[in-house]
Amino acid sequence: MENSHKFQIAICSGDSNTGRYADVARLLLLSILTIIGFVNCTGSTGKPALPADKNDQELNIVEAQKQKLAPAATEATDTLYKVTFIELGSVRCIPCQQMQPVMKSIKEKYSKQVKVVFHDVWTEAGSPYAKQYGIEAIPTQVFLDETGKEYFRHVGFFPEEELVKILQQKGVK
C-alpha cells in the first residue's frame, strides 16, 4: 500500500523515472500498432472481410494469370526476359497498394527486359502462388533470372530505386 502511494507521488512530482515510464508506454503502444499492421498484411488472418472488387482484380491480376512464371519467356512472343519480377500481395493490403505504382513504372521503363507479374494471394486464383513461393507476409517480391531461378526476395514495400538495383544485378539497363 505504501509503495503504490510513493509511485503515484513520483509520477506527479516529475521524478526522473517519469520519463522512463512515458518512454516504456510509448514503446509498448508503438509495438502494438506495429503488430496490428503486420497481422493485417499476413496471410495468417485469412481472406479480408470485404471481397475484392472484381474490377480491381481484373486490372491487377488478369495479365498475371495469362503469364507463366518460369522460364521468363512467353509463348506468344517467345521473348526472353532478363528478370521476372513477381509481386505477391493483395489489392486490399495498404503496403501492397503502395507497390502498384512501382510495378507499373518498372513495367513501363523496362518492358523489353523485365516481366512484371502480380498475384493477389487473398483470392482463390492467387493463393496457390503464396504456397508455391512459401510467403509468410505480404507484399513479397520474388525475382527470377532468365532461367526461372530465384535470385532475390524482399518482404514489405520496396522503393523503386532499391528495386532497380536488384534488376541491374542481372544486366537490366
C-alpha positions, 0 to 999 in steps of 0.5 A: 500500500505504501509503495503504490502511494510513493509511485503515484507521488513520483509520477506527479512530482516529475521524478526522473523515472517519469520519463522512463515510464512515458518512454516504456508506454510509448514503446509498448503502444508503438509495438502494438500498432506495429503488430496490428499492421503486420497481422493485417498484411499476413496471410495468417488472418485469412481472406479480408472481410470485404471481397475484392472488387472484381474490377480491381482484380481484373486490372491487377491480376488478369495479365498475371494469370495469362503469364507463366512464371518460369522460364521468363519467356512467353509463348506468344512472343517467345521473348526472353526476359532478363528478370521476372519480377513477381509481386505477391500481395493483395489489392486490399493490403495498404503496403501492397497498394503502395507497390502498384505504382512501382510495378507499373513504372518498372513495367513501363521503363523496362518492358523489353527486359523485365516481366512484371507479374502480380498475384493477389494471394487473398483470392482463390486464383492467387493463393496457390502462388503464396504456397508455391513461393512459401510467403509468410507476409505480404507484399513479397517480391520474388525475382527470377533470372532468365532461367526461372531461378530465384535470385532475390526476395524482399518482404514489405514495400520496396522503393523503386530505386532499391528495386532497380538495383536488384534488376541491374544485378542481372544486366537490366539497363 
